[in-house]
């Protein structure tokens, strides 16, 4: 019985060793197949608005910067901006309206080159109050294909009026007297007025 058990353990050890030898090369081969080379094409977009809480009738400036982050030039680079309904947009030089978007052709962007486009907009006098989005898409042509660049969404909230936080708190505060006491003196009350 001891001989049978020893033979079974030896056979099991050989099977495990054979399995581990067979598995390791398969894993290594899969890692080689899934390895990718980085693309020489890349694009980034950043943007800013001059008011996070625009008022009715107020002029807004939204600026977008498109940058080639790759190592190869991007030909026929472009940015397309969609503004909320009923907002008036002054189309920047070199741009044109295309349906509900404004398309700006940026030309060729060399590696690490950036171009900035500023959109001047006006909030309607009777706007829809609440969250508003200005959406920008980018892209370019690369050899043999079109390159879909990143998108950016600027979020704002149209408000009826802007009251500074310190003013809100002072309007809520009531006229509270402050009491001072000095040793050996009588108490004095000093009302505080806003």
C-alpha positions as CSV (number, residue, x, y, z in Angstrom):
1,X,0.0,0.0,0.0
2,X,2.9,2.3,0.7
3,X,4.3,1.7,-2.8
4,X,0.9,2.5,-4.4
5,X,0.6,5.7,-2.4
6,X,4.2,6.8,-3.3
7,X,3.5,6.1,-7.0
8,X,0.3,8.2,-6.9
9,X,2.0,11.1,-5.2
10,X,4.9,11.0,-7.7
11,X,2.3,10.9,-10.6
12,X,0.5,13.9,-9.1
13,X,3.8,15.8,-8.7
14,X,4.6,15.2,-12.4
15,X,1.1,16.3,-13.5
16,X,1.4,19.5,-11.5
17,X,4.9,20.2,-12.9
18,X,3.6,19.5,-16.4
19,X,0.7,21.9,-15.9
20,X,2.8,24.7,-14.6
21,X,5.2,24.4,-17.5
22,X,2.3,24.4,-20.0
23,X,0.6,27.4,-18.3
24,X,3.5,29.8,-18.0
25,X,4.4,30.0,-21.7
26,X,0.7,30.6,-22.6
27,X,0.5,33.5,-20.2
28,X,3.7,35.0,-21.5
29,X,2.5,34.7,-25.1
30,X,-0.8,36.4,-24.2
31,X,1.0,39.3,-22.7
32,X,3.1,39.8,-25.8
33,X,-0.1,39.8,-28.0
34,X,-1.9,42.4,-26.0
35,X,0.9,44.8,-25.8
36,X,0.1,48.1,-27.6
37,X,2.3,50.8,-28.9
38,X,1.4,54.4,-28.0
39,X,-0.2,56.4,-30.7
40,X,1.8,59.4,-32.1
41,X,-1.4,61.4,-32.2
42,X,-3.0,63.1,-29.3
43,X,-5.1,66.2,-28.6
44,X,-6.2,68.0,-25.5
45,X,-8.9,70.7,-24.9
46,X,-9.3,73.1,-22.0
47,X,-11.9,75.8,-21.5
48,X,-13.1,78.5,-19.2
49,X,-16.1,80.9,-18.9
50,X,-16.0,84.3,-17.3
51,X,-19.1,83.7,-15.1
52,X,-20.1,80.5,-13.4
53,X,-23.5,82.1,-12.6
54,X,-24.5,84.3,-15.6
55,X,-27.4,86.8,-15.3
56,X,-30.2,87.4,-17.8
57,X,-28.9,89.7,-20.7
58,X,-25.2,89.3,-19.5
59,X,-22.4,88.9,-22.0
60,X,-20.3,85.8,-21.6
61,X,-16.9,84.9,-23.0
62,X,-16.1,81.2,-23.3
63,X,-12.5,80.5,-24.4
64,X,-11.2,77.1,-25.5
65,X,-7.6,76.0,-26.0
66,X,-6.9,73.1,-28.3
67,X,-3.4,71.5,-28.0
68,X,-1.6,68.8,-30.0
69,X,-0.2,66.5,-27.3
70,X,1.2,64.0,-29.8
71,X,4.5,63.7,-31.6
72,X,3.1,64.1,-35.1
73,X,1.3,67.1,-36.7
74,X,-2.5,67.1,-36.8
75,X,-3.8,68.3,-40.1
76,X,-7.1,70.2,-40.5
77,X,-7.7,70.4,-36.8
78,X,-11.1,71.8,-35.8
79,X,-13.3,72.7,-32.8
80,X,-17.1,72.6,-32.9
81,X,-19.1,74.4,-30.1
82,X,-22.7,74.0,-29.3
83,X,-24.4,76.7,-27.2
84,X,-27.7,76.5,-25.3
85,X,-30.8,77.4,-27.2
86,X,-31.7,81.1,-27.5
87,X,-28.2,82.3,-26.5
88,X,-26.8,84.7,-29.0
89,X,-23.3,83.8,-30.3
90,X,-20.9,86.2,-32.0
91,X,-19.0,83.9,-34.4
92,X,-15.2,84.3,-34.1
93,X,-13.1,85.1,-37.1
94,X,-12.3,81.9,-39.1
95,X,-15.4,80.1,-37.8
96,X,-18.8,79.5,-39.4
97,X,-22.2,78.3,-38.2
98,X,-23.1,74.7,-39.1
99,X,-26.6,73.8,-37.9
100,X,-26.8,74.2,-34.2
101,X,-23.0,74.3,-33.8
102,X,-20.2,76.7,-34.6
103,X,-17.3,75.2,-36.5
104,X,-13.8,76.7,-36.3
105,X,-11.1,75.3,-38.5
106,X,-7.7,75.6,-36.8
107,X,-5.4,74.4,-39.6
108,X,-2.4,72.2,-38.9
109,X,-1.3,71.9,-35.3
110,X,2.4,70.9,-34.8
111,X,3.4,68.8,-31.8
112,X,2.9,70.8,-28.6
113,X,1.2,73.7,-30.5
114,X,-1.9,75.3,-29.1
115,X,-4.6,77.5,-30.5
116,X,-7.2,79.5,-28.5
117,X,-10.7,80.4,-29.7
118,X,-13.0,82.8,-27.8
119,X,-16.7,82.7,-28.2
120,X,-18.7,85.8,-27.1
121,X,-22.2,85.0,-26.1
122,X,-25.2,86.8,-24.6
123,X,-27.7,85.2,-22.2
124,X,-31.3,85.9,-23.3
125,X,-33.2,88.6,-21.3
126,X,-35.8,85.9,-20.4
127,X,-33.7,82.7,-20.0
128,X,-34.4,79.3,-18.6
129,X,-32.9,79.6,-15.1
130,X,-30.8,76.7,-13.9
131,X,-28.0,74.6,-15.3
132,X,-26.7,75.3,-18.8
133,X,-24.0,73.6,-20.8
134,X,-21.7,74.7,-23.6
135,X,-20.3,71.7,-25.4
136,X,-17.1,71.6,-27.5
137,X,-15.8,68.7,-29.7
138,X,-12.5,68.5,-31.4
139,X,-10.9,66.5,-34.2
140,X,-8.4,66.5,-37.0
141,X,-7.2,64.5,-40.0
142,X,-4.4,62.0,-39.7
143,X,-2.9,59.9,-42.6
144,X,-5.6,57.6,-43.7
145,X,-8.2,58.5,-41.1
146,X,-10.1,61.1,-39.2
147,X,-8.9,61.6,-35.6
148,X,-11.7,62.1,-33.0
149,X,-10.3,64.4,-30.3
150,X,-11.6,65.0,-26.8
151,X,-14.8,66.8,-25.9
152,X,-15.4,69.3,-23.1
153,X,-18.5,70.5,-21.4
154,X,-18.6,73.8,-19.5
155,X,-21.4,73.9,-16.9
156,X,-22.9,77.1,-15.6
157,X,-26.1,78.0,-13.7
158,X,-28.2,80.9,-15.0
159,X,-29.5,82.9,-11.9
160,X,-31.9,85.8,-11.4
161,X,-29.4,87.7,-9.3
162,X,-26.1,87.2,-7.6
163,X,-25.9,88.2,-3.9
164,X,-22.5,87.7,-2.3
165,X,-22.4,85.1,0.5
166,X,-21.3,87.7,3.1
167,X,-24.3,89.9,2.2
168,X,-26.7,87.0,2.6
169,X,-25.4,86.3,6.0
170,X,-25.5,89.9,7.1
171,X,-29.1,90.2,5.9
172,X,-30.1,87.2,8.0
173,X,-28.4,88.5,11.1
174,X,-30.5,90.5,13.5
175,X,-29.5,93.4,15.6
176,X,-27.9,91.8,18.6
177,X,-26.5,93.8,21.4
178,X,-23.0,93.0,22.6
179,X,-22.4,93.3,26.4
180,X,-19.0,94.3,27.8
181,X,-18.1,94.0,31.4
182,X,-15.0,95.4,33.1
183,X,-14.0,94.7,36.7
184,X,-15.3,97.5,38.9
185,X,-17.3,99.1,36.2
186,X,-21.0,99.1,35.3
187,X,-22.2,97.1,32.3
188,X,-22.5,98.8,29.0
189,X,-24.7,97.7,26.1
190,X,-23.6,98.6,22.5
191,X,-26.0,97.7,19.7
192,X,-24.4,96.7,16.4
193,X,-25.9,98.0,13.2
194,X,-25.2,96.7,9.7
